[in-house]
Each structure stands twice: as C-alpha cells, then as structure tokens.
C-alpha cells in the first residue's frame, strides 16, 4: 500500500469526523495498541475496540475504535457515532497510536472510500482478528434501513 503522510490538523472539520465515524487501524498497528493499553486485543474487543468489515468478494474483518453506546464486539451496520477515544475537550486519548485512517485524514483532499479500500486490502490476508467473534453479515433489510436513514426524506434528516 502506498501510505499517505500523517496530518496534524485540529480544525473543526477534522474534529467533527471523530464525532461521526471512526477510522480504521492497519494490521501492523495491533501490537502497538496492545502495548499502549497493556492488554491483549481480545480483551479490548467490545469495549475500546470493535471489529468492522469491508464487503467485497470476501468479507474482510478490520479493527477500529468502538463508538459510544455500542456494547457489541461487532461494529453496528449503521456505524455512525462518536469515537470512544474522543475526550470532552475533543482531543484524541490515543493520538500517538490513533488509527492509520485518522492519522492521514486530510479534510482538503481526503477520499475516504479510497483509504477504506486500501486499508481493507491490508487486512485481507490477516489472521489477527479471525476467531475473536462470530461475525454476523448484514442482511438486505439492514441495507434498506441504512439507505432510508441516509435519505433526505428520512424523518431523522428533517
């Protein structure tokens, strides 16, 4: 993967990302996270961390920070919410070990889907998350629910 340079922007646009959706870690960051928390990754899944996914030909499992209010080991299908590591002063509590996607986010040029797909590619052959949870694939109804919630005609967007 052609890695992007890290950014250090603390503008309101960049901070708002942490309130809306979490970034993804790379597999090579797992050992650093375990060291930072002094815990095994399996102890943190469902608390500080969660398993998200990328659906392509294969279902690819990806490690991410959890969102406030999620008590499951798996990211909810509608994965919108505040990162558990964002403190009340809107500072990242794991800044030195933040997810790669957060570290390279640039509100001026970032194309999130491209970065998501690249990170998913890094997780494709990884065995790190295998066996940590019984992953439930989203259903067609989950997809319809997500589409409706994002629609401008949704009562949640009025």
N, C-alpha and C positions, 0 to 999 in steps of 0.2 A: 504494500500500500504506500502511496506517495503521501507522506504525512504533511499536514498543514502546520505552519508555525503557531506557537501559542500566542494568545492575545491577553491583554490585561485590562480591557475596557470595563469600567464600572458605571457606565451611563444607565439611565432609567430603562432604555430598551433592552439592554443586556440583562439587567437585574430582573426585568419582567419575565424573561424566559424561565427563570428559576421558580417563578410563581405559577407558571402554566404547564410546563412539561420538563421532565428530567433528561439529562444527557446520558449517553452510553459509555461504559468503560471498554477498554481493549482487554483482551485476554492477558496480555503481559502486565497489566496493572493489578491483577488479582493479588499477587504476593505482596505488593506494596500496601494494599488495603488491609490485608490480614496483619501485616506488621504494624501499620498505623493504629489499628483498633486492638491489637494483641488478641485477636480471635480468629478462629478458623472461619472460612467463608460460609460453611454450612450453619454456623451459629448465628450469622447475621441475616440469612435469607428469611424474609417475612417480617423483619424488624427494620434495620437500617437499609438493607438491600433487598432487591427483588429481581426475579427473572422475567425479562421481557422477551420479545421474539421478533423475528423478521420472517415473513411468509413469502417464499419464492417457490422454486421446485421442491425444496426441502424446507422444513420448519427449523429455523436456526435460533437457538437459545442465546440470550445476551444478558449480561449483568448490568444492572442500573441501580441508582439510588431509589429508595422507595418514595412514595408520595404520602403526604399527611392523610391519615384516615384509612389507608389500605393496611389490612392486617393479614393479608394472604401472602403466600410465597411467590405468587404469580402476579404480574402487572395486570390491572383490570383492563378489559378490552377498550374502554374509553379511558385512556391513560392520561387524563388531564388533571393536574393538581400541583400543589407546591412541593418542592423537594424537601425531604426531611432534614437536610443539612443546611437549609437557609435559616439563619438565626433572625431574631426580631429586628436587628439593625440592618437586615438584608445583606449580610456577609456570609460567605460560604465557610462552614465549620471544617471542611476538609479541603480547603483551597489548594494546599500544596499537593494533594492527592486526588483532586477533582477528576471526574471522568474526562477522557480524551475529547469527547464531543463538546464538553463545556470549555475546556482549555483552548480549543481552537475556534470557538464560535466567534464570528465577526458580524455584527449587525449590518455592516455596509455591503458585504459580499457573500455572506454565508448562504449556501443552498443546502438546507437541512436534509432533504431526501438523498442527495449525493453522499453526504457524510454518513447518513444512516446506512446506506447500502454498502459503503466501503467498510464500515465497522462490522456490519453483519458478515461480510466476506472474511474478515479476520477471525470471527467466531465459528465459521462454517465447519471446520475440521477439529475444533477444540473439544476436548473431553472434560474440561473443568466443571461444567455445570450438569453433566449427564448424571442421572440418578439422584439429584438433590430434591427434585419434586416430580410428582405425577402431573405432567403438563396437560392442560385442557385446551384443545384447539378451539378458536372462536367458531361460532355457528353462523349460518346465513342470517338468522334473526339478530345476532349481535351486530353484523354488518349493517342491517337495515336500521337498527337502533342508533348506531353511530352516525349514519348518513342523516337521519332525522334530527339528531341533536346538533349537527353542524349546519343544517339548513337555515336560511334566513327566515323561513316561515315557522321555525320551531318556536314554541312558546317560551323556551329558555333564552332565545335570542331577541325577543321583542323588547 
